């Protein structure tokens, strides 16, 4: 309930900040939004906790090498900020889908595109981390 009452309204407003300049008629509510006259609810399950869980699991496995503490910290911060950004952009894309297509298409995007987006993000994140961020200890 804490996530539903505190985090969801903030993320709903963040999505609104990003889609309003695009000329979309958007109204944030406590537990969702109205897009072009269509109400779209948002619950604690929509904000991307699954992505965060996958990130944490991949961090536990991916950071087991002999890396410096500062490079591990940089990797963790990039992972958290990137996962948060990907989830916000995913919600923006779903909102755009509601506005420009319909709610059925938006539900398909919500249910299937989200998982694929997270997996693609994690591949890019780990490629970037191993290529440019993580440094071996001397």
VEXDO-759132 format. One record per residue (C-alpha): x, y, z; residue number from 0. Coordinates in steps of 0.5 Angstrom, whole numbers, plus 500, padded with zeros to 3 digits. Example, Ala and Ser with C-alpha at 12.3 -4.5 7.8 and 13.67 -1.06 7.14 Angstrom:
{east:525, north:491, up:516, drennu:0}
{east:527, north:498, up:514, drennu:1}
# end
This chain:
{east:500, north:500, up:500, drennu:0}
{east:506, north:505, up:501, drennu:1}
{east:508, north:504, up:494, drennu:2}
{east:501, north:505, up:492, drennu:3}
{east:500, north:511, up:496, drennu:4}
{east:507, north:515, up:495, drennu:5}
{east:511, north:512, up:489, drennu:6}
{east:505, north:511, up:484, drennu:7}
{east:502, north:518, up:484, drennu:8}
{east:509, north:521, up:483, drennu:9}
{east:511, north:517, up:477, drennu:10}
{east:504, north:519, up:474, drennu:11}
{east:506, north:526, up:475, drennu:12}
{east:513, north:525, up:472, drennu:13}
{east:509, north:521, up:466, drennu:14}
{east:505, north:527, up:465, drennu:15}
{east:511, north:532, up:465, drennu:16}
{east:514, north:528, up:459, drennu:17}
{east:507, north:528, up:455, drennu:18}
{east:504, north:534, up:456, drennu:19}
{east:509, north:538, up:452, drennu:20}
{east:507, north:533, up:446, drennu:21}
{east:500, north:536, up:446, drennu:22}
{east:497, north:530, up:450, drennu:23}
{east:491, north:532, up:454, drennu:24}
{east:493, north:529, up:460, drennu:25}
{east:490, north:529, up:467, drennu:26}
{east:494, north:526, up:473, drennu:27}
{east:490, north:522, up:479, drennu:28}
{east:492, north:519, up:485, drennu:29}
{east:492, north:512, up:482, drennu:30}
{east:492, north:513, up:475, drennu:31}
{east:491, north:518, up:469, drennu:32}
{east:486, north:521, up:464, drennu:33}
{east:489, north:521, up:457, drennu:34}
{east:484, north:524, up:452, drennu:35}
{east:478, north:522, up:456, drennu:36}
{east:480, north:515, up:457, drennu:37}
{east:482, north:513, up:464, drennu:38}
{east:488, north:509, up:465, drennu:39}
{east:489, north:506, up:472, drennu:40}
{east:496, north:505, up:475, drennu:41}
{east:498, north:501, up:481, drennu:42}
{east:504, north:499, up:484, drennu:43}
{east:505, north:493, up:480, drennu:44}
{east:506, north:498, up:474, drennu:45}
{east:512, north:502, up:476, drennu:46}
{east:517, north:497, up:474, drennu:47}
{east:519, north:493, up:481, drennu:48}
{east:520, north:487, up:476, drennu:49}
{east:525, north:491, up:473, drennu:50}
{east:529, north:493, up:479, drennu:51}
{east:529, north:486, up:481, drennu:52}
{east:532, north:483, up:475, drennu:53}
{east:537, north:489, up:476, drennu:54}
{east:539, north:487, up:483, drennu:55}
{east:540, north:480, up:481, drennu:56}
{east:544, north:482, up:475, drennu:57}
{east:548, north:486, up:480, drennu:58}
{east:549, north:480, up:484, drennu:59}
{east:552, north:476, up:479, drennu:60}
{east:555, north:481, up:474, drennu:61}
{east:559, north:485, up:480, drennu:62}
{east:563, north:478, up:483, drennu:63}
{east:569, north:480, up:479, drennu:64}
{east:575, north:483, up:482, drennu:65}
{east:573, north:490, up:481, drennu:66}
{east:574, north:497, up:485, drennu:67}
{east:569, north:499, up:490, drennu:68}
{east:568, north:506, up:486, drennu:69}
{east:567, north:503, up:479, drennu:70}
{east:562, north:498, up:483, drennu:71}
{east:559, north:504, up:486, drennu:72}
{east:558, north:507, up:479, drennu:73}
{east:556, north:501, up:476, drennu:74}
{east:550, north:501, up:481, drennu:75}
{east:548, north:508, up:480, drennu:76}
{east:548, north:507, up:473, drennu:77}
{east:544, north:501, up:473, drennu:78}
{east:539, north:504, up:478, drennu:79}
{east:538, north:511, up:474, drennu:80}
{east:538, north:507, up:468, drennu:81}
{east:532, north:502, up:470, drennu:82}
{east:528, north:508, up:473, drennu:83}
{east:529, north:512, up:466, drennu:84}
{east:527, north:506, up:462, drennu:85}
{east:521, north:505, up:466, drennu:86}
{east:519, north:512, up:466, drennu:87}
{east:520, north:512, up:458, drennu:88}
{east:516, north:505, up:458, drennu:89}
{east:510, north:509, up:461, drennu:90}
{east:510, north:515, up:457, drennu:91}
{east:510, north:510, up:451, drennu:92}
{east:504, north:506, up:454, drennu:93}
{east:501, north:513, up:455, drennu:94}
{east:502, north:515, up:447, drennu:95}
{east:499, north:509, up:445, drennu:96}
{east:493, north:510, up:449, drennu:97}
{east:493, north:517, up:446, drennu:98}
{east:494, north:515, up:439, drennu:99}
{east:492, north:508, up:438, drennu:100}
{east:487, north:505, up:443, drennu:101}
{east:487, north:502, up:450, drennu:102}
{east:487, north:495, up:447, drennu:103}
{east:494, north:496, up:444, drennu:104}
{east:497, north:500, up:450, drennu:105}
{east:495, north:494, up:454, drennu:106}
{east:499, north:489, up:449, drennu:107}
{east:505, north:494, up:450, drennu:108}
{east:504, north:494, up:457, drennu:109}
{east:504, north:486, up:458, drennu:110}
{east:509, north:484, up:453, drennu:111}
{east:514, north:491, up:451, drennu:112}
{east:515, north:492, up:458, drennu:113}
{east:519, north:485, up:459, drennu:114}
{east:523, north:486, up:453, drennu:115}
{east:525, north:493, up:454, drennu:116}
{east:528, north:491, up:461, drennu:117}
{east:532, north:485, up:458, drennu:118}
{east:534, north:490, up:452, drennu:119}
{east:536, north:495, up:457, drennu:120}
{east:540, north:490, up:462, drennu:121}
{east:544, north:488, up:456, drennu:122}
{east:546, north:495, up:454, drennu:123}
{east:547, north:496, up:461, drennu:124}
{east:552, north:490, up:462, drennu:125}
{east:556, north:492, up:455, drennu:126}
{east:557, north:499, up:457, drennu:127}
{east:559, north:497, up:464, drennu:128}
{east:564, north:492, up:462, drennu:129}
{east:567, north:496, up:457, drennu:130}
{east:567, north:503, up:460, drennu:131}
{east:565, north:503, up:467, drennu:132}
{east:568, north:497, up:471, drennu:133}
{east:576, north:497, up:473, drennu:134}
{east:580, north:491, up:475, drennu:135}
{east:583, north:492, up:482, drennu:136}
{east:591, north:492, up:481, drennu:137}
# end
